[in-house]
Amino acid sequence: MSNVAQSSSWTSFLKSIASFNGDLSSLTAPPFILSPTSLSEYSKYWSEHPDLLMEPNFLANSENAEKYEIEAMSLKRTIAVARWFISTLRSQYCSRNENMGSEKKPLNPFLGEVFVGKWQDLSKDGKIGTTNLLSEQVSHHPPVTAYSIYNEKNNTLLQGYNGIRSSFSTTSINVKQYGHALLNYQNLNEDYLVTLPPLHIEGLITASPFVELEGTSYIQASSGYIVVFEFSGRGYFSGKKNTFKARIYRDILSSSNKENALVTISGQWSGKSYIAKGSTTPSSKSDELFYDAQYKKPEELIVKPIDEQHELESRKAWSKVAEAIKKSDYDLIHVEKLKLENEQRDLRKKEQESDIKWETRWFDSIDYSDSSYRDAFTNLINLSNLSIKNCPSGSVKGGKYDSGDAKHWRFNPSKWQNESEIKL
Ligand SMILES: CCC(=O)OC[C@H](C)CC[C@H]1O[C@H]2C[C@H]3[C@@H]4CC=C5C[C@@H](O)CC[C@]5(C)[C@H]4CC[C@]3(C)[C@H]2[C@@H]1C
């Protein structure tokens, strides 16, 4: 066992997890496990391969196409969206391990914290164009981050939000994700709903935590096609970590029988995966490579230098804490974090005293409980038979989790158009 794992701070920290109240951000973790990066930056992981996010735009139906061709192109685009989704997972769930040696505890964003940036067009023929990221902490208790990723050249908008609920098992932390992503290809008049997989944190005992995905994720296309992803760690499908199996069906009804799969994809989302027609599980020997997560380097988001940032921008607001974490200066971390947290507490107190409610900047909370309300989301929810409630992502309608309110965060483009302080 590494000396870190034996260190008193880690063992006492493990004891503290055993009695924690479910809000991970409230736990004081030992300084060596702290990340200098705020959770508001994690929204960038949705588009570190902008070319894959844009790909469906280049798989459009030809003019007055026959019905069979329209079907074939819709399936091709659904496969392209599944490839983009798989391409996000290594960044989402492995990047801290790759860059800092283990999963780390991100800084807990303050209410109103924003993180913005852009991905330049690296394509040879300039067909991708620039992709912009807006990320905003729309709630602090519980922590919720909303994001908008917009590519003007291809009229493509990915928006979504994320919150988590955690529970503790004997050796790992179990995390249910709340929220979803909505993908709109305006030129194709096509939408996709993406749900978020549950995960657990392993490796706590050896003080080298890492994320393993589990359970199911769905991608529901407005064309009717649905992708069902099943995630598992070691030992389930193939004894390798980060394994998944994905099946694409014509619609939710045919997904009730795995034999109806039109396409099956399987492998490692952090490594190689393969694709085959029909319902047989593809193998690396006989079938076509679907995606290799180790081959394509993620594209860096371009973020302004800290001295050009607004005080609400994440890297500026957390710069002193981040510096202290990088220097492992434990006392300074504590002093600087306390300063930021006290400033936030004073702000909340002032709002309370003058009865002002905090206004979110670029996102609105939409209540979908009025069943007459119709938009791309309600259409996709109906096609997928998933719950419309704000419950664990991917819960099925009528299932045990299908309860609570139906409020979801939505990007408000006109609020960004009227933005005068924060610059990309
Ligand atoms: C607080 C307890 C603690 O420090 O435990 C030590 C370990 C670092 C485990 C707890 C932290 O693990 C981190 C992993 C984070 C998730 C990673 C990726 C994503 C995907 C992204 O799209 C949305 C956010 C999400 C789910 C992160 C949420 C926060 C997690 C679970 C961190 C834990 C505090």
The ligand as an SDF file (V2000), in Angstrom:
LIG
                    3D

 34 38  0  0  0  0  0  0  0  0999 V2000
  -15.1090   14.6730   -1.6260 C   0  0  0  0  0  0  0  0  0  0  0  0
  -14.6360   13.3120   -1.5190 C   0  0  0  0  0  0  0  0  0  0  0  0
  -13.3230   13.1580   -2.2140 C   0  0  0  0  0  0  0  0  0  0  0  0
  -12.5480   14.0540   -2.3660 O   0  0  0  0  0  0  0  0  0  0  0  0
  -13.0970   11.8720   -2.6840 O   0  0  0  0  0  0  0  0  0  0  0  0
  -11.9190   11.7090   -3.3900 C   0  0  0  0  0  0  0  0  0  0  0  0
  -12.1910   11.4000   -4.8300 C   0  0  0  0  0  0  0  0  0  0  0  0
  -11.5690   12.4390   -5.6710 C   0  0  0  0  0  0  0  0  0  0  0  0
  -13.6180   11.0620   -5.2180 C   0  0  0  0  0  0  0  0  0  0  0  0
  -14.6710   12.1630   -5.1840 C   0  0  0  0  0  0  0  0  0  0  0  0
  -14.6550   13.0790   -6.3850 C   0  0  0  0  0  0  0  0  0  0  0  0
  -14.4580   12.3920   -7.6230 O   0  0  0  0  0  0  0  0  0  0  0  0
  -14.6780   13.3830   -8.6100 C   0  0  0  0  0  0  0  0  0  0  0  0
  -15.1760   12.8220   -9.9350 C   0  0  0  0  0  0  0  0  0  0  0  0
  -16.1930   13.8900  -10.3500 C   0  0  0  0  0  0  0  0  0  0  0  0
  -17.0740   13.6430  -11.5880 C   0  0  0  0  0  0  0  0  0  0  0  0
  -16.1620   13.4300  -12.8230 C   0  0  0  0  0  0  0  0  0  0  0  0
  -16.8720   13.6740  -14.0910 C   0  0  0  0  0  0  0  0  0  0  0  0
  -18.1000   14.2260  -14.2030 C   0  0  0  0  0  0  0  0  0  0  0  0
  -18.7190   14.3180  -15.5830 C   0  0  0  0  0  0  0  0  0  0  0  0
  -19.1600   15.7500  -15.8350 C   0  0  0  0  0  0  0  0  0  0  0  0
  -19.8160   15.8520  -17.0930 O   0  0  0  0  0  0  0  0  0  0  0  0
  -20.1230   16.1930  -14.7380 C   0  0  0  0  0  0  0  0  0  0  0  0
  -19.4500   16.1160  -13.3670 C   0  0  0  0  0  0  0  0  0  0  0  0
  -18.8720   14.7200  -13.0500 C   0  0  0  0  0  0  0  0  0  0  0  0
  -20.0000   13.7370  -12.7850 C   0  0  0  0  0  0  0  0  0  0  0  0
  -17.9540   14.8800  -11.7970 C   0  0  0  0  0  0  0  0  0  0  0  0
  -18.7750   15.1870  -10.5280 C   0  0  0  0  0  0  0  0  0  0  0  0
  -17.8990   15.3100   -9.2520 C   0  0  0  0  0  0  0  0  0  0  0  0
  -16.9910   14.0840   -9.0620 C   0  0  0  0  0  0  0  0  0  0  0  0
  -17.8250   12.8630   -8.7100 C   0  0  0  0  0  0  0  0  0  0  0  0
  -15.8230   14.2960   -8.0480 C   0  0  0  0  0  0  0  0  0  0  0  0
  -15.9690   13.8130   -6.6070 C   0  0  0  0  0  0  0  0  0  0  0  0
  -16.1140   14.9090   -5.5780 C   0  0  0  0  0  0  0  0  0  0  0  0
  1  2  1  0
  2  3  1  0
  3  4  2  0
  3  5  1  0
  5  6  1  0
  6  7  1  0
  7  8  1  0
  7  9  1  0
  9 10  1  0
 10 11  1  0
 11 12  1  0
 11 33  1  0
 12 13  1  0
 13 14  1  0
 13 32  1  0
 14 15  1  0
 15 16  1  0
 15 30  1  0
 16 17  1  0
 16 27  1  0
 17 18  1  0
 18 19  2  0
 19 20  1  0
 19 25  1  0
 20 21  1  0
 21 22  1  0
 21 23  1  0
 23 24  1  0
 24 25  1  0
 25 26  1  0
 25 27  1  0
 27 28  1  0
 28 29  1  0
 29 30  1  0
 30 31  1  0
 30 32  1  0
 32 33  1  0
 33 34  1  0
M  END
$$$$
